[in-house]
């Protein structure tokens, strides 16, 4: 690789860029610009416009993804994995060979769920009373009760469910999707992460790592101004347009003295994207355009700009406007599903998301968008069906098996994939590792997880590393 291509611009040029671009949308620029200097311009598939729409490897079932991420480890046995025997054998002892990553023999007490389960829809799939709204749409869900990951700690498990690696920072799922397919709306980022705060593993959960920086997620914080500094620096759009044209001229002169440089082309493109965001982003986040009935469906008070209901309704609007990957993180790294002390913590957490995520699926369906939008619900791991104390009200981390679900985008509705054992301790049927989970999501988008690669440090990397298989029996 020609190292000259990667040399940072001179200070005077940086100052010119800074002064010319001020106010064009700092969030967009931080996501689209700051990492391009480390992008590999001669990587396979590098484009002058790295966000241009790209053809998938084969006909896709879905065009976009909305990922609903529950931070902290939502309990599978209290939500979607019904275990009658766990109810019946509450308080009985058993011996396990793995306790929070430690090997040996450990005597533990079985702990029944705190909530009853009831069948939903015509499929009769049981869902707990924690999620009554989600139970009402269970016929639209492809429920997975055989998820497995590799680590019992939050940081590593969060990193793995987002990037496929629990040991090293790697590009996130959203970044890989953006890299593989580009965006349908050049005035909005291809990948948006809407979260009140980052989850465990921090911003790596929406990072691009070694992929071109334009593919990392743009972080949107719920509130009155979800994208800061989106207001133009200058009052007149004509003057701002002249500044951008002058900036483009300077960049083109700079490009003429170098070999073809995708990183520089991407940098030029970033200013155009930020300029376009000034119009498209405020309109996308303007919920006054939504009816009272729609607000009621999501359980959102008119005028509110916070909460998971707001995130879900905004996600639908962004999906309508061509954003390729939207991640909704419910709480971040505090007040989350990590219910070590008391499982009753799950009540408020479920109430925060249940109606909103059910409404999102219903709203997409009635608008004819669900067929080409893949909605994904997951968490980093489940929680233990047992405890070391007989009457303890909480549960510990449990990565050996947990639940997730998909909706729309080409998956079987009203279907349960896999199963845990009689107590929800280990996978009993159709194990779905995180690599398989990612491979299946990419497949639904028309991407072959073995062909979607990026050359970095002398080797071809992919989201699923050297593993992963598509779960074809989940596909409609």
Secondary structure, 3 states (H helix, E strand, C coil): CCHHHHCCCCHHHHHHHHHHHCCCCHHHHHHHCCCHHHCCCCCCCCCCCCCCCCCCCCCCCCCEEEEEEECCCCCCCCCCCCCHHHHHCCCCEEEEEEECCEEEEEEEEECCCCCCEEEECCCCEEEEHHHHHHHHCHHHEEEEEEEECCCCCHHHHHHHHHHCCCCCCCCCHHHHHHHHHCCCCCCCCCEEEEECCCCCCHHHHHCCCCCCHHHCCEEECCCCCCCCCCCCCCCCHHHHHHHHHHHHHHHHHHHHCCCCCHHHHHHHHHHHHHHHHHHHHHHHCCHHHCCHHHHHHHCCCCCCCCCHHHHHHHHHHHHHCCCCEEEEECCCCCCCCCCCCCCCHHHHHHHHHHHHHHHHHHHHHHCCCHHHEEEEEEECCEECCEECCCCCCCCCEECCCEEEEEECCCECCCEEECEECCCCCCEEECCEEHHHHHHHHHHHCCCCCCCCCEEECCEEECCCCCCCCCCHHHEC
